[in-house]
Amino acid sequence: MFAFLTWNSSPIRVLLVEDSVCDAMLVREAFRESQVETEIVHVERLSKTLEQLAHANFDVVILDLGLPDSRGIDTLINVRRVAPEVPIVVLTGINDESLSMGSLEHGAQDYLVKNLMEGDLLVHSICHAIERHQLHKQLNQQLIQARQQQIENQKLESLAMLAGGIAHDFNELLTVIIRKAEMACQKATISPFVKETLEQIKSTGNQAAELCKQLLDYSGKGGRVLLLYDLSTVIEEMAPAFKQSLPHNITVEYQLIKPLPHVLADITQVRHLVMKLVQNAAEAIGRVQGIITISTSVVHADRKYLEKTLLGANLPESDYVCLEVTDTGCGMDSSIQTHAFEPFFSTKNSSRGLGLAAVHGIVRTCKGTMEIISEKGKGSTFSILFPCSVTGTAAHSVTKEAYEIKL
């Protein structure tokens, strides 16, 4: 009957604030009638109430608003100021309807008329007060998280717009510099020193152009060629590159589902995304022995899951192709995770390029989403979700076979 009692087998801890001995006995008798196990602490003054709330934990406060040292709504306000997390049920007299409604407006979860109180009614009111308070708390936490996520997304979108505009203009200037250097190198009359200098200019210019390309990818303004790809096949083709680029202390393991529903993406961007995640995992492992696991799968993302991901708030519930890169490295605390996808953010002394912000931009461009699961000292998992292409959904009917390769 009482939902609270079905999941919490411990006694209900009650702070009873009542200066009338007879009314306090009435409350105790109502609890005895209900046969609900309780631990009741009885005080008669507001000052004692505040002392108890400051030093002990209670599931609910049953509060008479007419006390020797405080009367009316101020009593409730003072109690809530000290213990905003504790639900309050107000005790009132028969002719105190306006006071009862006012107490609800100021944060009480319920009110009871003293002379009409009986066991079942008392327990029903208390249990529902606790449940409503907990539900309200959960909703507030969800609203705060949603707002924080919205602010974070708006910040990243603003950065993307700024980065895209700068990269576009800067790329045009670099194009002129690189072409002029190439033309000068072709002249037969230049000295070896000048030619070497021009080659250095070309090389540095090309590096800067690559950074501009990453910025354009991050902003969603990069040139793309969209085709259908099986993500597991793309990763298989990249395996030799991982083996060549990663240090010998790192083992790469694959858990790939084949065939997968196709994803519509730019192959260069997808390869860049995977390589960035693998490089980031390798940096997290450092020089100790470690494992990077690259896995693919098909997942159904519901609304609850999408809303906790970085870019999923406005995505539809659907099946998604999931790429996961897991490492056994140093892991990240929540403060680092908050900044992980910001441009040029790095925990290393020397940062290389745009960092994981490029991953953020590519995923956003693909209308996907992503999530980090990490704990300091326990490694990290980066999950990237790509929308399944309608053209590729026939792959669902094929038996999925997982396998593992060690390099």
C-alpha positions as CSV (number, residue, x, y, z in Angstrom):
1,M,0.0,0.0,0.0
2,F,2.8,2.4,0.9
3,A,5.4,2.5,-1.8
4,F,8.1,3.9,0.5
5,L,7.8,0.9,2.8
6,T,8.3,-1.6,0.0
7,W,11.9,-0.5,-0.8
8,N,13.1,0.8,2.6
9,S,12.9,-1.8,5.3
10,S,14.5,0.3,8.0
11,P,12.3,2.3,10.5
12,I,11.1,5.7,9.4
13,R,13.0,8.3,11.4
14,V,10.5,11.0,12.5
15,L,11.2,14.3,14.1
16,L,8.0,15.2,15.9
17,V,7.8,18.9,16.7
18,E,4.8,19.4,19.0
19,D,4.5,21.4,22.2
20,S,1.2,19.7,23.2
21,V,1.8,16.5,25.1
22,C,-1.7,15.3,24.2
23,D,-1.2,15.9,20.5
24,A,2.2,14.2,20.6
25,M,0.6,11.2,22.2
26,L,-2.1,11.3,19.5
27,V,0.6,11.1,16.8
28,R,2.4,8.2,18.6
29,E,-0.9,6.3,18.9
30,A,-1.6,6.8,15.2
31,F,1.8,5.2,14.4
32,R,1.1,2.3,16.7
33,E,-2.3,1.7,15.0
34,S,-0.6,1.6,11.6
35,Q,1.9,-1.0,12.8
36,V,4.7,0.8,10.9
37,E,8.1,0.7,12.5
38,T,9.3,4.2,13.4
39,E,11.9,5.9,15.5
40,I,10.4,9.1,16.9
41,V,12.4,12.0,18.4
42,H,10.0,14.4,20.1
43,V,10.9,18.1,20.7
44,E,8.6,21.0,21.9
45,R,10.5,24.1,20.7
46,L,11.9,25.5,17.4
47,S,15.3,25.9,18.9
48,K,15.5,22.2,19.8
49,T,14.2,21.3,16.4
50,L,17.0,23.2,14.7
51,E,19.6,21.5,17.0
52,Q,18.3,18.1,16.1
53,L,18.2,18.8,12.4
54,A,21.8,20.1,12.5
55,H,23.2,16.9,14.1
56,A,20.9,14.0,13.1
57,N,19.3,12.6,9.9
58,F,15.5,12.3,9.7
59,D,13.2,10.9,7.0
60,V,10.4,13.3,7.8
61,V,9.5,16.2,10.1
62,I,6.0,16.4,11.6
63,L,5.7,20.0,12.5
64,D,3.2,22.0,14.6
65,L,3.4,25.6,13.5
66,G,2.3,27.0,16.9
67,L,5.3,26.6,19.2
68,P,6.4,28.5,22.4
69,D,9.3,30.2,20.5
70,S,7.8,30.5,17.0
71,R,4.4,30.7,15.4
72,G,2.9,30.5,12.0
73,I,4.6,30.1,8.6
74,D,7.9,31.5,10.0
75,T,8.2,28.2,11.9
76,L,8.1,26.3,8.6
77,I,10.5,28.7,6.9
78,N,13.1,28.4,9.6
79,V,12.9,24.6,9.6
80,R,13.3,24.5,5.8
81,R,16.2,26.9,5.9
82,V,18.2,24.5,8.1
83,A,17.0,21.2,6.5
84,P,15.8,21.8,2.9
85,E,16.3,18.2,2.0
86,V,13.9,16.8,4.7
87,P,10.2,16.5,3.8
88,I,7.8,18.3,6.2
89,V,4.2,17.4,7.2
90,V,2.4,20.2,9.0
91,L,-0.1,19.6,11.9
92,T,-3.0,22.1,11.9
93,G,-6.2,22.6,13.8
94,I,-9.7,22.2,12.3
95,N,-10.1,26.0,11.5
96,D,-6.6,26.5,10.1
97,E,-7.3,26.0,6.4
98,S,-5.6,29.2,5.2
99,L,-2.6,28.3,7.3
100,S,-2.5,24.8,5.9
101,M,-2.6,26.0,2.3
102,G,0.0,28.6,3.1
103,S,2.3,25.9,4.4
104,L,2.1,24.0,1.1
105,E,3.0,27.2,-0.8
106,H,6.1,27.5,1.4
107,G,7.4,24.0,0.9
108,A,5.5,21.6,3.2
109,Q,4.8,18.3,1.4
110,D,1.4,17.8,3.2
111,Y,-0.7,18.8,6.2
112,L,-2.8,16.9,8.7
113,V,-5.7,18.1,10.8
114,K,-4.9,16.9,14.4
115,N,-8.5,15.9,15.5
116,L,-9.1,13.9,12.2
117,M,-5.8,12.0,12.3
118,E,-5.7,8.2,12.3
119,G,-3.1,5.6,11.7
120,D,-3.5,4.8,8.0
121,L,-4.0,8.5,7.2
122,L,-0.9,9.5,9.0
123,V,1.3,6.9,7.4
124,H,-0.2,7.5,4.0
125,S,0.6,11.2,4.3
126,I,4.1,10.7,5.5
127,C,5.0,8.1,3.0
128,H,3.7,10.2,0.1
129,A,5.4,13.2,1.5
130,I,8.7,11.4,1.4
131,E,8.1,10.1,-2.1
132,R,7.0,13.5,-3.5
133,H,10.0,15.1,-1.9
134,Q,12.3,12.6,-3.5
135,L,10.7,12.9,-6.8
136,H,10.9,16.7,-6.7
137,K,14.6,16.4,-5.8
138,Q,15.3,14.0,-8.7
139,L,13.4,16.3,-11.1
140,N,15.5,19.3,-9.9
141,Q,18.7,17.3,-10.4
142,Q,17.6,16.3,-14.0
143,L,16.8,20.0,-14.8
144,I,20.2,21.1,-13.5
145,Q,22.0,18.5,-15.5
146,A,19.9,19.3,-18.6
147,R,20.7,23.0,-18.2
148,Q,24.4,22.3,-17.7
149,Q,24.4,20.2,-20.8
150,Q,22.6,22.9,-22.7
151,I,25.2,25.5,-21.6
152,E,28.0,23.2,-22.6
153,N,26.6,22.5,-26.0
154,Q,26.0,26.2,-26.6
155,K,29.5,27.0,-25.6
156,L,30.9,24.3,-28.0
157,E,28.7,25.5,-30.8
158,S,29.9,29.1,-30.3
159,L,33.5,27.9,-30.4
160,A,32.7,25.9,-33.5
161,M,31.3,29.0,-35.3
162,L,34.3,31.1,-34.3
163,A,36.8,28.4,-35.2
164,G,35.2,27.8,-38.6
165,G,35.2,31.5,-39.5
166,I,38.9,31.9,-38.5
167,A,40.0,28.6,-40.2
168,H,38.2,29.5,-43.5
169,D,40.0,32.9,-43.7
170,F,43.3,31.6,-42.5
171,N,43.2,28.7,-44.9
172,E,42.9,31.1,-47.9
173,L,46.0,33.0,-46.7
174,L,47.9,29.7,-46.3
175,T,46.9,28.6,-49.8
176,V,48.5,31.7,-51.3
177,I,51.7,31.3,-49.1
178,I,52.1,27.6,-50.1
179,R,51.5,28.2,-53.8
180,K,54.0,31.1,-53.9
181,A,56.6,29.0,-52.1
182,E,56.0,26.2,-54.6
183,M,56.5,28.6,-57.5
184,A,59.7,30.0,-56.1
185,C,61.1,26.5,-55.6
186,Q,60.8,25.8,-59.3
187,K,63.1,28.7,-60.3
188,A,66.5,27.3,-61.3
189,T,68.4,30.4,-60.1
190,I,67.8,30.1,-56.4
191,S,70.5,29.0,-54.1
192,P,70.3,25.7,-52.1
193,F,69.9,27.7,-48.9
194,V,66.9,29.6,-50.3
195,K,65.4,26.4,-51.7
196,E,65.7,24.7,-48.3
197,T,64.1,27.7,-46.6
198,L,61.2,27.6,-49.1
199,E,60.7,23.8,-48.5
200,Q,60.5,24.6,-44.8
201,I,57.9,27.2,-45.5
202,K,55.9,24.7,-47.6
203,S,56.1,22.1,-44.9
204,T,55.0,24.4,-42.1
205,G,52.2,25.8,-44.3
206,N,50.9,22.3,-44.9
207,Q,50.9,21.6,-41.2
208,A,49.0,24.8,-40.6
209,A,46.6,23.9,-43.4
210,E,46.0,20.5,-41.8
211,L,45.1,22.3,-38.5
212,C,42.7,24.5,-40.5
213,K,41.1,21.4,-41.9
214,Q,40.6,20.1,-38.4
215,L,39.0,23.4,-37.3
216,L,36.7,23.2,-40.3
217,D,35.8,19.7,-39.5
218,Y,35.1,20.8,-35.9
219,S,32.9,23.6,-37.1
220,G,31.0,21.4,-39.6
221,K,32.2,23.5,-42.6
222,G,34.8,21.1,-43.9
223,G,34.3,19.7,-47.4
224,R,32.9,16.1,-47.2
225,V,32.2,13.2,-49.5
226,L,29.4,11.2,-48.0
227,L,29.2,7.5,-48.7
228,L,27.9,4.4,-47.0
229,Y,30.5,2.5,-44.9
230,D,30.6,-0.6,-42.7
231,L,32.4,0.8,-39.6
232,S,34.0,-2.6,-38.7
233,T,35.5,-2.8,-42.2
234,V,37.0,0.7,-41.9
235,I,38.6,-0.2,-38.6
236,E,40.0,-3.5,-40.0
237,E,41.7,-1.5,-42.8
238,M,43.2,0.8,-40.2
239,A,44.8,-2.0,-38.1
240,P,48.2,-1.8,-39.8
241,A,48.4,1.9,-39.2
242,F,47.7,1.3,-35.5
243,K,50.4,-1.3,-35.3
244,Q,53.0,1.0,-36.9
245,S,52.1,4.2,-34.9
246,L,51.6,2.8,-31.4
247,P,54.5,1.9,-29.0
248,H,55.3,-1.7,-28.3
249,N,54.0,-1.6,-24.7
250,I,50.4,-1.2,-26.0
251,T,48.3,-4.1,-27.3
252,V,45.2,-3.4,-29.5
253,E,42.3,-5.8,-29.3
254,Y,39.3,-5.8,-31.6
255,Q,35.8,-6.9,-30.9
256,L,34.0,-6.1,-34.1
257,I,30.5,-7.0,-35.2
258,K,30.2,-7.9,-38.9
259,P,28.3,-7.0,-40.9
260,L,27.1,-3.8,-39.4
261,P,24.3,-1.5,-40.7
262,H,26.0,1.1,-42.9
263,V,26.7,4.7,-41.7
264,L,26.6,7.7,-44.0
265,A,29.9,9.5,-43.4
266,D,33.0,11.0,-44.9
267,I,35.6,8.2,-44.8
268,T,38.5,10.6,-44.2
269,Q,36.7,12.1,-41.2
270,V,35.8,8.7,-39.8
271,R,39.4,7.6,-40.0
272,H,40.6,10.8,-38.4
273,L,38.1,10.3,-35.6
274,V,39.2,6.7,-34.9
275,M,42.8,7.6,-35.0
276,K,42.3,10.5,-32.6
277,L,40.5,8.3,-30.1
278,V,43.3,5.6,-30.3
279,Q,46.0,8.2,-29.9
280,N,44.2,9.6,-26.9
281,A,44.0,6.2,-25.4
282,A,47.7,5.5,-26.0
283,E,48.6,8.8,-24.3
284,A,46.4,7.8,-21.3
285,I,48.3,4.5,-21.0
286,G,51.7,6.1,-21.3
287,R,54.8,4.0,-21.0
288,V,53.4,1.1,-18.9
289,Q,51.9,-2.0,-20.4
290,G,48.3,-1.4,-21.5
291,I,45.5,-2.5,-23.7
292,I,43.3,-0.5,-26.1
293,T,40.1,-2.3,-27.1
294,I,38.2,-1.1,-30.2
295,S,34.7,-2.6,-30.5
296,T,31.6,-2.1,-32.7
297,S,28.0,-3.0,-32.1
298,V,24.5,-2.0,-32.8
299,V,22.6,-0.4,-29.8
300,H,19.1,0.9,-29.3
301,A,19.3,4.3,-27.7
302,D,16.2,5.4,-25.8
303,R,15.4,8.9,-24.7
304,K,16.8,8.4,-21.2
305,Y,20.2,7.3,-22.6
306,L,20.4,10.0,-25.3
307,E,19.7,12.8,-22.9
308,K,22.8,11.9,-20.8
309,T,25.1,11.9,-23.8
310,L,26.9,14.9,-25.0
311,L,25.0,15.6,-28.3
312,G,21.9,13.4,-27.9
313,A,19.3,15.7,-26.5
314,N,17.6,16.3,-29.9
315,L,18.3,13.0,-31.5
316,P,15.5,10.4,-32.1
317,E,15.2,7.2,-30.2
318,S,16.6,4.6,-32.7
319,D,19.2,2.0,-33.5
320,Y,22.7,3.4,-33.7
321,V,26.1,1.9,-34.8
322,C,28.3,2.2,-31.7
323,L,32.1,2.6,-31.7
324,E,33.8,2.1,-28.4
325,V,37.5,2.8,-27.7
326,T,38.5,1.6,-24.2
327,D,41.9,1.9,-22.6
328,T,43.5,0.7,-19.4
329,G,45.1,4.1,-18.8
330,C,45.1,6.7,-16.1
331,G,41.4,7.6,-16.4
332,M,39.8,11.0,-15.9
333,D,37.9,12.7,-13.1
334,S,34.7,14.6,-13.8
335,S,36.4,18.0,-14.1
336,I,38.6,16.8,-16.9
337,Q,35.7,15.0,-18.7
338,T,33.9,18.3,-18.7
339,H,36.6,19.9,-20.8
340,A,37.8,16.9,-22.8
341,F,36.2,18.0,-26.1
342,E,37.1,21.7,-25.9
343,P,39.5,22.9,-28.7
344,F,43.2,22.5,-27.8
345,F,42.4,21.2,-24.3
346,S,45.1,18.7,-23.1
347,T,46.3,17.4,-19.7
348,K,49.8,17.0,-21.3
349,N,52.5,19.7,-21.1
350,S,52.6,19.9,-24.9
351,S,49.3,19.7,-26.9
352,R,49.2,18.4,-30.4
353,G,46.6,20.2,-32.5
354,L,42.9,20.5,-32.0
355,G,42.7,17.4,-29.7
356,L,39.4,15.6,-29.1
357,A,37.5,18.7,-30.3
358,A,37.9,17.3,-33.8
359,V,36.1,14.2,-32.7
360,H,33.3,16.3,-31.3
361,G,32.9,18.2,-34.6
362,I,32.9,15.1,-36.7
363,V,30.3,13.4,-34.5
364,R,28.1,16.5,-34.6
365,T,28.4,16.7,-38.4
366,C,27.3,13.0,-38.6
367,K,24.3,13.8,-36.4
368,G,25.6,11.3,-33.9
369,T,26.4,11.5,-30.2
370,M,29.0,10.4,-27.7
371,E,29.7,9.6,-24.1
372,I,32.7,9.2,-21.8
373,I,32.8,6.7,-19.0
374,S,35.9,7.1,-17.0
375,E,37.3,7.1,-13.4
376,K,40.6,8.3,-12.2
377,G,43.0,5.3,-12.2
378,K,40.6,2.9,-13.9
379,G,40.8,3.8,-17.6
380,S,38.3,5.3,-20.0
381,T,35.7,4.3,-22.6
382,F,34.7,6.7,-25.4
383,S,31.4,5.6,-26.9
384,I,30.5,7.2,-30.3
385,L,27.0,6.6,-31.8
386,F,26.4,7.0,-35.5
387,P,22.9,6.9,-37.0
388,C,22.2,3.7,-39.0
389,S,21.6,4.5,-42.6
390,V,18.2,3.4,-43.9
391,T,20.0,1.8,-46.9
392,G,22.1,-0.3,-44.6
393,T,19.4,-1.6,-42.2
394,A,19.2,-5.0,-44.0
395,A,22.4,-6.0,-42.2
396,H,20.2,-6.5,-39.1
397,S,18.9,-9.7,-40.5
398,V,22.4,-11.2,-40.8
399,T,23.7,-13.2,-37.9
400,K,26.2,-11.0,-35.9
401,E,29.6,-12.6,-35.2
402,A,32.0,-11.1,-32.7
403,Y,35.7,-11.8,-32.9
404,E,38.9,-10.6,-31.4
405,I,42.3,-9.8,-33.0
406,K,45.5,-9.0,-31.1
407,L,48.2,-7.1,-32.8
